[in-house]
Amino acid sequence: MSELIVDSTDDGVVVVTLNRPSARNALSLSLRTALAAELERLQADPTVGAIVLTGTEPAFCSGMDTKELEREPESIHTIGPRYRPLFESRKPVIGAVNGAAMTGGLELALACDWLVASEAAVFADAHTRLGLTPGWGLTVLLAEAVGTRRARQLITTGLPIDAATALDWGLVSEVVPHADLLPRARALGRAVVGNDADAVARVLATFSQQRSIADGAAWAVEARHWSEGNGVRSTQSDRTES
C-alpha cells in the first residue's frame, strides 16, 4: 500500500493524501521523503495549478512516527531543525483538514497556504507533553495564525481545539460539513487555476520573501532551542527535513 496517494484530474487541481490510516497518517521517514518529493514535482508541473493536501480517514496527520523514533533514535537527525517552511509554494497548497492535526501534523497543516477544515477537525500540539521542542516553525507559524498568546496556550497546555474554535481564532479559513471538505477544497483550487499562473506564482513568491525577511530570526531562535532541547547539533541547512 502506497503511503501517499496522488489524485490528478484534468482541472489542474491535484489532491495529495497521506495514506497511513492505521498510524493516523504519522510521518515516517519514508512518508516525509515521498511527500517532499511529490510536492516539489507538482510545483514544477506546468499542468498543475493548485494542490490539496489531506489525510486518509480518520485523521489528517498525527505528527511524527514516534514508534519509528523509538526503534531508531538516530532518525531524529533526519527531522530538524528547519529555518524555513516545509515547502515553498509557487502554486498554493490548500490544507483540507479532515480530522486530527496533531503536533507535527499541526506543523504540516501550518505549512499550507491556507486551511479548510471539516467539522470533525481537531488541532493540538503535544511537544511539551512529549518533552520535545518544536522545530518545524510551529512557534512562528502558529503565532502568525492565531496570535502569540493563543499560540502560547496551545503549545504549553497541549489541550485540543475543535474546528469551530480554530475558525474563530483564525487558524483555518473556513469550516464545512465533513462530506463537503474535498469538494470545497477542490473548488478553491479551481478558482486559483482560473487565474494567471505567473501572477499567482509572483504573489506567492512575494509572501514567501516577506516572511523570510520578517521571520528569519524567529526561525533561527526556534531551531536553536530545538537543537538544545532534542540533543541534536544544529546545522543551518534548509534541506533538513522536519
Protein Blocks (a to p, Z undefined) as FASTA:
>chain_A
ZZbdcdddfeopacdddddfknoopacfklmmmmmmmmmmmmmmmkbcbdcdddddfbfb
ecjafklmmmmmmlmmmmmccfbdfbdcfbdcddddfbdcehjlmmmmmmpmbdcddfkb
ccddfklmnopacfehmmmmmmmmnojklmmmmmmnopacdfklmmmnomambdcdfklm
mmmmmmmmmmmmmpcfklmmmmmmmmmmmmmmmmmmmmmmmmmmmmmmnopacdddfkbc
ZZ
